[in-house]
Amino acid sequence: MITFYFDLNKEIPLYEQLYIYIKEAIEKNELVANEKLPSKRKLATHLKISQTTIETAYLQLLAEGYIKSVPRVGYFVLENLNFPKKKKIKHKIKTKEVKTYPYDFKTNQVDTENFPYRQFAKIEREIILDRLPKAINHMDYFGLYSLREKIADILFAYRGIEALPEQIVVGSGSEHLISLLVLLLGRDKLIFTEDPSYLKNYLLYKEYGANVDVCKLDEQGISIDELKQSNADVVHVAPSHQYPTGIITPVSRRIELLNWASEREDRYIVEDDYDSEFRFSGNPIPALKVMDEYDKVIYMNSFSKSISPGFRVSFMVLPRKLVKKYQDSFSYFSCSVPVMTQLSLEKFIEDGEFEKHLNRMKIIYKNKRDDLINTLEVAFGDSILIKGSDAGLHFLIEVKTDLSENELIERAKSVGVRVYGLGEFFIRSIRRYENPTLIFGYSHLNSEDFKEAVKRLKNIWKEN
């Protein structure tokens, strides 16, 4: 007779405790092939529990193939169950250790203190009770139509882009959207990214099997001369605020890019408008897509900077020709953003909370930028030159020193400060600058962080 003592303090149901006990007994050969298990009535009496509990445990074992049922006879341990001997793992799998620093001027963070936590909590409660039941089985591969309508409104209001909801594809970050682009455009197409650039995009194209290369920059953005001399079919650019250089592509170069794309039917421009929401002087730089009379621009943006990178909601606007191809060839896809997240974002926009949050963050980030720049200029004076601070959530600092870029970075690390060199973002060949140039992101740090970090940098960057 099976004797088992239940742990009444555990949250695990009694039937599950019994099921686990019998399963492990079979795996250890304590219950052998074709051995008959006690009847439900006898075992229930013996263990002083209900027959229903016994039956539930037996049915789970039956479903998993540990036992068999013989009508009017009972339950038996199944034969030919040769379980491999379990080996104790002696060594843990080593994971790559990521070094952290007390003061890290990374560029992929947002201000956590001013995130609209309460607004989202309220919205999500309302969504669960009201909208989610109607959309819980909805799986539009473009993303929820109602959300795409709201995104189209934002694009027109903030970027001047006239896009139909039918042209918009919602996805969970650049990882998903670039994978779709590779499939849509074809792996045989030669795709150029900027050099230097946001390395992740280049690596994603490469890992997804695309034929990818890089094109150098000049003072106006991607080199149109090198592009024309190449066999490129697609070019991925950030014309409104190039990362990491901060270059803003002037209208003359934009026209040249659009004319280049129009020369062949299969040429396209991917416009990465990753942080266009934040411009602190003058009017926002118009999107390249606004000038796209040839319908050759694939516009990409996300809510990573305006809301949070952890929100994982990005989108792209496809030219009409690619919309048809996506409809014809990829209708079996599913949108990678959960319905709950899409509904919450839609309501956040609909209630005017997105606009209020964005306007508030513009002021907060402008004050942070001014604070950091002032702290740096007081500490270093004429020995630094600030570049590209009018837009986006990072800027460049050219340091007039005999130290190399790498020496500056390593000295900073030694005192717990992480800064990033422009040279870290080149793929093919590093352009030689007169002085080492560093990238400072500031959105997630505060005034006290700035003071302490800059104080440490001033001390450690002394040339001795």
N, C-alpha and C positions, 0 to 999 in steps of 0.2 A: 504494500500500500504506500502511495506517495505521501510523505510527511513533509509539510512545509509550514513555516511560521511566518505569518504576515507581519509586516511592519506597519502598524496602524498610524504611525506618526508621519509616514511618507504621504506625499500628495498623489502618488501613483495609484490608480484604482486597483482593487484586489484582483480582478480578472487579469490585469496586465502583469502584476507581480507573479501570479501563478503561471501565466503563459511564458514569461521569461525564465522561470525556474525549470519548467518542463523542456523548453527549447534548449537550454544549456545542458540539461541532463542528457538529452539525445545527442547533442554535439560532442559531449565528453564520453559517449558510449556507456553511460550509466543506465540508460534505457536502450535496449538493443533492438535490432530489426525484428519486426513482426511481434514484438512484445505487446500484449494487450494492456491498454490503460484501464484504470478502475472506472466503473460505470459512474455516471453523473450523480446518481442517488447515493451510492456508497461513499464516493469521495466527498460529497457535500456533507454527509453525516460525519465523516471522519475529521474533516477540516472545520466543521461547524460554520459553513457558509452556505449560501443559496445555490440551488442547482443552476440557476440562471448564470451565476458567476462562472461555474464550471463549464457550462455550455459555451459561453462567450470566449473563454480561453481556448477550449478545444476547437471552436470554429476558426479562430485566428491561426492556430497551428495547422489546421486542415487547409486553409487558404494559402499558407506559405509552403505547403508541401512537406511538412514534417511528419504528419500522420495521415492515415487513410481511414475511411468509414466503411464498415461492412454492415449493411442493413440488417437489423434485428440481432446483430451479434455484438457490435461495439466499435471502439476506436483502437487502431493498432499503429505502432511505430512503422513508418515506411521503410522498405528495404533499400539497399544500394545507396545509402547516405554516407559517402566517404568524405568526411570533412577534412580539409587540409589542416595540419597542425598549425596553431597560431604561434607566431614567433614574436617575442617581445622586441620592440624597437629599441635598439641599443643607442642609436645616435639620432639626435634631432636633425631635421632638415634645416640647413643653414639658410637664413634669409638675409638679404642684402640690408646691411645696417645703414640707415639714413642719418647722417650727422645733422644735429639741430644746433641752432645758435640762439642765444638770448635776444639778439637784435639781428633780424634778417630782413634785408631790403628787397625781398622777392616781389614779383609783379603780378602774381596770380591770386591775390587775396583781396577781400573786401573788409570794410569796417564791421566788426561783429557787434559792437556796442550799440550801433544805430540800425541794426537789422529790424524790420517790422514784425517782430515775433508775435505780438498780440493781435495784429491785424490778420496774420495768416492763421493763427489759432482760431479766431472767431470765424474766419471764412471757411476753414476746413470743417468745423462743427456744422455750419449751415449746409455745406456741400454734402456731407454724409447723410444728413436728414432729408435734404431736398432734391439735389440734382443727381447725386451718384446713382440712386436706384434706376433712373431713366437711362443712364449712360454706361452702366456697369458691364453690359455685354457689347458695347460699341467698340469696334476695332478698325477704324478708318486708317488705312496705311499712309495717308497724308497727314494724319493728326485730326483731332476734332475740328469739324468745320467751324463751329462757333468760336473756337480759339483762334483759328486762322483768320476769321473776320476781324477779331480784335487786333491781331498782329498787323493786318493790312491797314487798319486805322492808325496804329502807332507809326508804321512806316511812312504813311502820307503826312502825318502831323509833325514828325520829328526829322524825317529824312527827305521828304518831298517825293517819295517813290510811289507811283501808282501801280499797285499790284493787286491782282484778283486773288481771293482766297484759294481758288483752284490752282494757282501757281505756287503756293506756299507748302513746303514740306517741313514738318516738325520732327526733330530727332534729339537724342540724348547726347549732346555735345558734338564736337568736331569729329570725334572717332566714328560716330554713326554716319554723319553726313558725308564725310570724305569717302567712306566705304561705299555709299550709294553713288557718289560721283564717279568713282572708279568703274563701277558696273555700268552706269549710264553712258559715260564717255567712251569706255572700252580701254582695256589694258594695252592696246597697241598705240594709243595716243601718247605723244611725248608731252609731258607736263613740266612746266618750269615753275619753280618757286624762287623767291628773292634770296639773295645772298649778300649780307646776313638776313636772317628772318627768324620767325618763331619755329624752332627746329622740329617741334612736334608735328607740324603739318607735313614737312618734308618726309619725316620718318613714317608717318601714317600712309602717305602715298606709296612709299617704298614697300612697307610691310604688306599692304593690300595688293601688291603685285603690279603696280603701275610703273610705266616707263618714265621715271622722274629724273630731272636734272635741275641745275640752278643757273640763275642769270644775275650778273653783278648789278649793283646800284650805282647811279651817279647822283649828282646833287638834286635831281628832280624825281628820283625814284628809280624804278627798274629801267635798265638801259635799253632804249628802243633800238639802238644800233645793233647791240648784241642779239636782241630778240629777232630782228629782221634777218640777221645772218644765220640764224639757227633754223632747225626744222620743227620747232615747237608747234604743237597744236592747241595747247591750253596754257594759260599763265595764271598763277595764283598770286594776287597782289593785295596790299593794304594801302590804298592811295590816300585815305583821309588822315592816317596817322600810322606810318610804317613802324613795325616792330622789328628791331629795337631802336632804330635810329631816330624815329620821330619825324622823318621826312614827310612833308605834305606835297603830293604830286600836283603840280599846277595844271590849269585847264589845257594848255598847249600840249603837254605830254599825255593828258587823258584823251585828247582828240586823236593823237598819234596811235595810242593803244587801241582805241575803238576802230580806227581805220585799218590797223593791222588785222584785227579780228574779222573785219568785214571782207577781207580779201579772199577768204576761203569759207565754204559753207560749214565745214566741221571745226572751225576755230571758235574758242570761247575764252572769256576772261572770268576768273573766279574772284569776286571782290569780297575781301575779308574786312568787314566793317566792325571789328571786335570791340572798340571802346569809343565809338563816335559820339556817344551821349554826353561825354565830358569834354567841353571846351570852355576855357576860362577867360578868353578875351576875344572880342569880335563875334561874328556870327558863326554858327556851325558850318564846317566844310561840307558842301553838297556831296552826296554819294555819286560815284561814277555811274551807277544804274540810272540816275536821273537823265543823263545825257545819252542813254543807250537806245538810239533810234534804230539800230540794226537788230535789236533783241539778241545780243551776244553776251550779255553779262549775267552770270550766275551770282546772285547776291547772297552772302552769308552773314549772319549775326547771331547773337545769343543773349541770354539774360545773365551771363556769368559776371559781368562787371556791374550792370545796373541793379541786380538783385543779389546773386550769390553763385560762385562756381559750383557749389554743392547742389544747386537746384537742378542742374543737368537738363536745361531746356535750351536748345538751339533751333535755328530754322534757316531755310534757304528759299529764295525765290527763283524758280526755274524759268528760262525762256520757253515760249509756247511750244516750240518743237520738242524740247526735252520733256515737257509736261505730257505730251501725247505718248512719247516713248515710255515714260514711267507708268502711265495708265495701261499701256498695252502689254508691258513686259514684267511689271513688278507688283501687280495687284495681289499677289499671294503674300507680300510682305506685311508685317505688322508695325505700327508705330512703336518706337522703343521707349517712349515716355509714358509712364502710368497714367491711366485716365484720371485718377484722383489729382495728380499733379497738374494735368492740363486744365481740369475744371477749376482748381484753386487759382491758377494763374489767370484764367479767363475772368473769374470773379474779381480778382485783385485789380485787373485793368478796368473792368466794367464799373467798379465802385469808385474809380478815380484815385485809388490808393497808389497805383503805380506812378502816376504823374506826381502826386504829392511826395512820394518817397524819392523819386528821381530829382525833383527840385531841391529837396532838403539835402540830399547827398552831394549835389553840385556845390552847395555852399560849404558843407563840411569838408569835402575834398579840396576845395580851393583854399580854405583856411589851413588845412594840413600842409598843402604844397607850399604856401607862403611861409608857414612856420619852419618847415624843414629848410627851405632855401635861405631864409634869414639866419637860421642856426649855422648852416654851412658857411655862409658868407662872413659872418662874424668870426668864425673859427679860422677860416683859411684865407679870407680876403682875396687879393688879386691872384693867388696861386691856383684858383679854380675858375672854370668857365661853365656856367649852366647853359644847357642846350635843350630845346624841344619841350619846354615846360608849359606851353600855352594850351596843350590838349592832352587828354589821356591821363592815366594814373601812374605814370613813370616819367622820368626825365634823365638826361645824360649829364655827366660831370666830367669835363676834361681837366685833368690834374697836371699842372705844370711842375714836373719833378724829374729827377734823374732815375727814379725807380721805375721798373717795368710794370706793366699792367698786372702780371702774375705776382710780382713782389708786393704790390699794394693789396691784392686780394688775400694772399697768404698772411701778411702781417695783420690784416683785419680779422681773419679767422682766429689768429692766435690770441686775440682779446675778446672773442665771442661775438664778433660782428661779421655778417655775411654780406658782401657786396658782389656785384656781378660785372665782369668785364665784357666789353663789346666784342672782343675776340672770341668769346665763348659761343657766339651765335653765328659764326661763319661756317660754311660747309665745305667749300672748295678751297679758297685761299683767303688768308687774312689780309685785309687792306691795311697798309701801314699808315697810322695817324701820327701827326707831329708829337702828340702827347697821349699817354694812356687815357682811355675813356671808359667810364664806369656807368652802370645802369642802376638807378635808385627807384624802387617802387615804395610807395609810402602810405597806401590806402588803409592798411591794417594796423599801423603804428600810431602812437600818440605823442604829445609834446614832450613828455618825460623820456620816452624812448629816444626821440630825436636828440635831446640834450646829452643823454648818457652815451649813446652810440657815437655821436660826433666828437664828444670829448675823448673817447677811447681812440678814435681814428686819428685825431690831431696828435695825440701822444705817440702812437705807434708808427705814424707815417713820417716822423722826423728822420731825415737822412743822416744816419750815423753809422 
